[in-house]
Amino acid sequence: MTAPRDSDPGESEPDAEQVYETMDPLEPYTTGELASILDASKRVVRGLLDALAGEQRVRKKKPESERVIWIREPPKHRCGKCGGEFEVKYVHPIFQAVQFCPKCGTQLRTE
């Protein structure tokens, strides 16, 4: 595992979408962990995570005054028939696929 680099204006930094896509839904991450994965500075990653938290795409938890944990929210889905929104909870790879709308019962997927 490589240490996060200091900000270098000659190298490109990740954008918010890259940070978001790096995170697995409902998996906790520290700023340093994501900075290391993305080979980016903690300062840049923290700013992008704060922006994602402002858009409610990630959740920010502070279990200690000096420690922040970031959690990517699960994607929202919308039923084409009733318009109801719902989340898919990732508890197991086999059981994470939604077959029916939880609001109206419309079949969403045929596999």
N, C-alpha and C positions, 0 to 999 in steps of 0.2 A: 504494500500500500504506500503510495507516494504522499508526501506532505503537500498541502495546498500551496500553490505558488503565490508570491506577492504580485500585486497588480502590475502588469507590464503593458503599457499603451500600445506596443507593437503587436501584441497577440490579441486575438478576438476572445471576448468573454461570452459566456452562454447568455441566452435570453430567457425570459420568464417561461416560455413554452418548453424550452429544453429542460429547465429545472423541473417543471410540472411532469413532463413525460418520463423523466428519470425516476420519479417517485412511484412506488406501488400504492394503490388505494389502501387506506387504513393502516399502513405500515409507518411506525414512528421513525423520524430521522432527526439528527442534530445538524446544525449549520455546518460544522466541521466535516461531518460525514459526507454531506452533499457536495461541499467544496472539494473534498478529496476525490470523489467519484467523477466530478465534472472538471477536475484539474483547473479550478478557478479560485480566486481569493474569497475568503469568508465574507469580507465586506460587500463584494458584489453579490454573492449568493444570498446574504441576509437581506439586501435591498430588494432582490427579486422575490424572495419568499414573503417579505412584507407586502409587496404589491399583490402577490397571489392571495394573501390573506385578506387584503382589502377587497378583492373580487370574490371572496368566499369560496375560493377553489382549494385552499389549504387552511387547516386549522392550526393555530398557534397556542401551545400550552407552555406555561412556565412553572415547572414543578419546584424549582429553586430560583432564587433571585438572579443567579449568574448562568442558568441553564435554560435553553429554549428547545422544545421539541415541536417538530412540524409534522403534520399528518395530512396527506392528500385525501380530500373528500371523495367518496365514490361517485361515479358519473350518474347524472339524472337521466332517466329515460321517460319517454312520453308515449302513451298509447295512441295509435292512429285513429281509433274509433271513438273513445270517450274523452281523450285529451288528458287523462289522469297522469300525474307524474309519480314516479317511484324510483327507488334506489335498488341496486343489486348489491347485497351484502356478500362479500367474498369470504366464505367460511371453508369452502372446499372446492377444488377445481371442477369436480363433477356436478356439484349442486349449485354453482353460481349462475348458470344459464336460466333466464326467465322464460317459461313456456307460455304463461297466461298472464294477462293484465290483472293485478290484484284488486282493481276497482270494479271492472265490468266482466272479467272472465274471458275476454277475447283472446283467442290463440295468437300468440305473437311470433312463434317460431315452430317450424315443422321439421324436426329431426328425429 
